[in-house]
Amino acid sequence: MKNIPYKIYLEEDEMPRSYQNLRAYMKDKPDPMLNPATLKPVSFEDMRPVFCDACIEQELNVSDKFIPIPEEVFNFYKMYRPSPLVRAYNLEKALDTPAEIYYKFEGTNTSGSHKLNSAVPQVYYAKQQGLKSLTTETGAGQWGTALSMASAFFGVDTKVYMVKVSAQQKPHRKAVMETYGAQVIASPSDTTEAGRKINEMYPGTGGSLGCAISEAVEVAVKTPNCRYVLGSVLNHVLLHQSIVGQETKTALDKYGIKPDVVIGCAGGGSNFGGIITPFMAERLEGKTNTEFIAVEPASCPTLTRGRYAYDFGDIGKVTPLIKMYTLGSGFMPSANHAGGLRYHGMNGTISKLYHDGYIKAVSYEQTKVFEAAEAFAKVEGYLPAPESSHAIKAAMDEALRCRETGEKKKILFCLTGTGYFDLSGYQKYNSGEMSDYIPTDEELEAGFKSLPVTE
């Protein structure tokens, strides 16, 4: 085997030229989204008032394994891609493990995360359709930042509803979005009917992604030449993020490396879905027996404690119904530093794969996540975002198990963001002010009561 460098970079001509559609490899497809009014599968026309036409076509496409990346989008990607694949030699040494640890680092662009990979095509499609403005939600602020960057580049106005507690914890994220010309509103707000209703129902709430989605969708459908875009949960977002996994697989293939386990943090699914796509495709084709681990916060345990059911994507109940693992759209997560992972549901494709046994899931308390983040930062040199640090914790645990068993597993995880906008979280952890919160069964049951009746 060739000597493996610390960082593996691809050449420009090795970048993927198509998105990879994981659903096309699945014999048992995810259940279709339903129109909440009719309980029938949503059609293209049902979704047109909310989403861009091209994104709807991709959302409903379950047959094409590869969908070409537009040239203009590919040219934008070239400004910050390909991103490096790193062999974590120092982490391996610190853990005294026989395992090999690799991570794909997506924090090399100004948005600081993988989110730009989907923001660029979504804004491009909107521009091509002749739309003048977009609305969206953001949790930790990474998606809002990425969309603001892409919108500025293509000249499309953007309004971002940012989860209130995140806006309070990360004011500099708001400043970056505004630098790129976006209007940022803390959610729930008093600017929409949905926001006012949520504030009445949950006085003093710090908000949630479900709240922010409700507000963003309401504004999109009421505003001429405007559409709603989002950075996770739906399948066209996972499609765009497949370039992360494709680049990773190409880099590993150059050195004859086949990962035994692939790990990603899981909130709505964009991070995890992006890194696993080409590796899961091979497993679905019967070519490998790769293990996949989705990692979520114990404070919002969608996969590990949720139910597999049809549910709304937002608390205002205006989105289509998605068959997914969910805590109920009415579940209000605690105001912790899991940031963008504090979402009540999981992407339908990932949910189906988990339900069918292709994916394992684990959850961690936030103090354990920050402990792993600091241990990683001290030896690998990158300050990771809290979201990505969930994957770091799981990768470290896998490596420590290899130390006990002597297995020489090849462990791959996705490091999707930097932690420089999360310093308040690190400050609380270092000062001992950070505490853990795990919802009780009774609290989860309250969320499950919001599940719609579909039969």
N, C-alpha and C positions, 0 to 999 in steps of 0.2 A: 504493500500500500504506500502511496505517496505520503511524504511528510505533510501534515495538515497545518497550514498557517494559522496564526491567531485570528486573522480576519480573512474571509473568502469573499472576494468581490467578483461580480460578473461583468462582462463587457456589455456595451450598449446593445450589440446585436444578439445578445443572449437573453434580453428582456422578453417577457411574454408579449405576443401581439394579439392574443385573444383572452377573454375571460373564460374560466372553466366552470361549467354548470353542474354542480354536484348532484342535483336531482335527476339529471339524465342517466346517472349510473345506478339509481335506486330502482330495484324491481318493485318494491312496495313504496309507492309515492306518498308524500305527506298528504293528509286530507286537505281539500281545497278550502280557501277562505270563504266565508258565508256572508251574504247580505243580511244584516241583522233584522231588516224589515220582512224579508221573505224566507229567510233561512235556506236560500238556494245559493249555489256557488256564485261568487261575484263574477261579473263579466267585465270586459274592457270598458264598456260604457258606464257601468256602475262606478268605476274608479276614476274616470276622466275628470270629474270636478275637483278631485283632490290631488292626483299625481300627474307627472309629466307622461306623455304618451309613450315615449321610448322605454321609460322605467316600467310602465304597466306591461308592455310587451315582454320585457325581460322577467317581470314578476310571474307572469303566467306561463312562461316557457319551461316545460319539463322534459323536452326531447332533445334539444341541441346541446351536445357536449361542450362545444366551444362557440363563443360569440365574439366576433372581431371587435377590437378596441379601435375607436375612431382615431384617425391620424392626428387630429388636433389634440386629443386627449393624450395620446402616446407622446407627443412632443412636449406637453406639459410634464408628464411623468419623468421625462429625461432630465428635467431640472433638479430632481432630487432622488431619482432611482437610477440603477438598482441600489437597494439598501444592503448593508453588510450582514453576512452571516458570521457569527463569532464563535470560536471554540473557547469555552470558558476554562482555560487551563488553570488559572489562579483559583477559581472556585473549586475545581476538582481537587487541587492540592490542599486547600483549606479544609475540605470535607474528608480528605484522606480516603477517597472513593476510587474503586477500579472503573467506575462508569465514565463514559465520555459525555460531556454536557455541551450542547450547542444552543445558541439563541439567535433568532432573527431580530435585529434591532431596527425598529421603525420610527425612531425619534429623531431622525436627522434633518427633518424639514421644520420650518418655522412654527407650524401648528403643533409640533412636538409629538405627533402620534401617527398611527396608521389611517386616521380618519380622512386624510386628504385623498386617499386612493378612491374613495367613493364620492367625495364632494366634487371633484373635478368632472367626472362624467355626468353627474346629475345636473350640475349647473350648465354644462355644455349642451345637454339634451334640451334643457329649458330654453336656452338661448336659440337653439336651432328651431324650436317650436314657436318662437316669437314672443315668449312670455317676458314680462317686464319686471316681475318681482317674485320673491320666494319667502316662505316662512318655514321655521323649524324650531325644534326644541334642542336643548343641550343640558347634560347633567354636569359632569366635571368641567365642561367648557372646551374640551378637545374638538368635538364635532362642530360646535359653533365657530371656533377659531378656524378650522379647516374650511368650512363653508364660506366664511367671510373672505378668506383668501381667494378661493375659487371664484366667488361672486365678483370681487374686485377685478380679477383678471379678465373675466368675460363681460363685465359691465352690466350686472344684474343686481337690482336692489334686494337687500335681505334684512328680514326682521327675525331676531333670535329670542325665543322665550327660554331663559336660563333658570333652572331649578333654584329657588330662593336661597336655600342653605348653601349651595355651591357658589352662588353669586356673592354671598357674605364671606365665605371661606377663601374665595379666589378672585378678589377684585381685579387683579392684574390680567386675568383672562378676559374680563370685560373690556379692559383697556386695549388689549390687542385686537379684539373684534371691532371695536370702534375705530381703531387706527386703520383698519381695512374698509371702513365705511358702513359697517352693519349697525342697525339699531338693536340694542340689547335691553330686554325687559325682564325683571325678576318675576318668577312665576311661583304661585298663583298671583295674578295682578288684578287691578280693578279696570283693566282696559278691555276685557271681554266678558261676555255673559258667563262663560264657563269658569273664568277666574273668580268672578264675584260669587258664584254659587259655591265653589270649592272653599273660599274663605269663610263663607257662612257655615258650611258643614264642618270645617276643621279650623276653628279660630286659632290664629297664631302658628299655623303649620309652616314647616320649612319647605313644603312642596315635594314633588316627585316628578319623575319623567312622565308618568301618566297624566299628571296635571298639566305639565308644559305642552304635551302633545295635544291635549284638548284645546288649549288656547291657540296653538299654532294652526291646527286644522280649521278651527272656526274662522280665523282671519283669512285663511287661504280661500275658503269657499265663498266668503263674502266680498272678496276683493277682485275686481276685473283683472284679467291677464296675470293671475297669480296662482301659484301652486305650492303645495306642501312637500318638503323633502325631509328625509330622515337618515340618520347615520348608523342604524342598526336594525335588528328585529326582522325586517322584511328580506325576502330572498334575493332581490336585485342588489341589495347592499352586500350580501355574502358573495354574490357573483363578482362584483367589482373587487372585493378584498381577496379573491382567489389569486391575484397576482403575487400576494405575499407568499403563499404556499408554493406557487409555481417557481418563483425565484429561488426559494429555499431548496426545493427538490433538485433544480438544475445545479445549484452549487454543491449539494451533497453528492449528486451523481458523478460530478467531476472527480471526486475522491473515493468513489465506490462505497459511500456510506449509506446504510439503510437504517433509519431510526427505529428503535424498538418501542418507544413511547413518545407520543406527541402531546404537548400540554399547552393549554391556553386559558386565560381568565375568561369568565363567561358572565355577561350582564344581559344584553339583548342578543348577542351572538356574533357580532361582526369580527371581533378579534379571533375568537376560537374558530369560527367558520372559515376565516381567511387562511389560517395556518394549516388546517387539516385537509382542505379540499383535495389536492392531488394525492395525498397519502390515503385518505379515506376512499377515493375513487379506486385506487389499486386494491384496497381491501375488499371493496364491494365486488370487484371483478375476480376475487379469489386469488390474487397474486401475492398477498402478504397477510400477516396476522398482527399487524401493528396495533398497539394499544393506544387509546385516546382518553385523555383525562381533562374534563372541564372543571374549572375551579371557580367557586363563587363565594361571596361573603356570607358568613353565618347569620348576619343581620338581615339578609334578603335571600333565603335559601330556595330559590325557584326550582331547581332540579332535585335537590336532595330532600326537600320536604313539601314540594308543590304537588298539584294534581294535574293529570293529563286530561285537558278538557278544552272545549271552545270557550274563548273569552275575548273581551274587548281589549284593544291595545292601549286604551286610555281610560282615565277615571270618569271622563264626561260621557263615555259610551257612544262615541260618534264614528269610530273606526269600524272596518269589517271585523267579523269574528274570526279568530285564528285558533286552530287546534294546536295547543302548545302546553308545555308545563308552565303552570301559573300559580300565583298566590292569591289571585283574584284582583281585578282592576281596582277594587276599593282598598287594597292593602296599602298602607302608608308606611314606607320604610323609615328607620331611624336616621337621624341627621349625622351619619358618620362619614368617615373619609374613604369609603369604598367608591365614592363619586359616581362615575358612569355605570357602575355595576348595580346600582340600586334601582332595578327595574323589576316589575312584578311578574313579567313573563319572559319566555325564551323563544327564539326563532323557531318556526314550525318544522323546518328541515332538521335542525339539531335535535329538537324535541322528539321527532319521529325516530331518528337514529339512536337516541338515548333509550327510548321506549323499546326499541327492537334489540337492545343489548350491544350495540356497536361502540358505545361511549360509556365511560365511568364518570362519576361526579363526586367531588369532595368540596367541603366548605371549611373556612377558617375564620377565627375571630380576628379583628383588625390589629390587635396588639401583636399577635403572632406574625401577621403579614408585615408589619413595620419592622419587627425584629429581623425577619428574613431580608427585607429591603436594605437595612443598614449593613447587615453582614455581607450582602452582595456588593453594595457600593464600596465597601472598604477594600475589597479584593479585585473587583472588576472595573472600578473607576467610573461607572455610570450611576447617577442618582435616579432610581426608577420611580415611575408613577405608582400610586397605591394600587390602581387596577392591575397593572402588569405584575406587581409584586405578589399577587395571589398565585400567579403561575410560577414565580421564582420559589415561593414557599413549597409548592408541590414538587417542583423539580429537585429541590434540595432534599426533601423527604425521600424521593425515589432514589437519589444518589446515596443517601445514608442507609437505605435498605440494601443497596448493592454492596456497601461496605460490610454489612452484617452477613450477607449471603455469598459474597465473592463474585456475584454476577457482573459481567462487563457490558452492561446495557448501554446503548446509545440513546441519550435523552435529548429531546428537542423541545424548546419552548419559545414562545413569542414574547419579546419585550417591546411592547407597542408604544410606550411613551416615556417621556422624561418627567422627573418629579420637581422641577424648579417652580412650578405653580402650586405645589402642594406643601410648601414649607411650613404652613401653619400646622399641618398634620404632623410633620416631623418634629416641630417644636413641641406640640402637645405630648407626643410619644416620649421625647427626650426629657421632658420635665415631669413625667409621671402623671400628667393630667388625663391621658387617654384611657378610656374605659371600654369594655366590650359590652355589646348588647346582642342577645339572642332572643328572638320572639318566642313567646310561649305557645303551646298548642292552642290555647284559647284565643290568642291574638291572631294566629293564622286562621282559625276557624271563622273569625269575623270577616276576614278577607274572602274566604271561600263562599261566604253567604252572598257575595256580590256576583258570583258566577251566573251567567244567563242560562235559562232553560232552553235547550235546543232540540229536545225530543218530545 
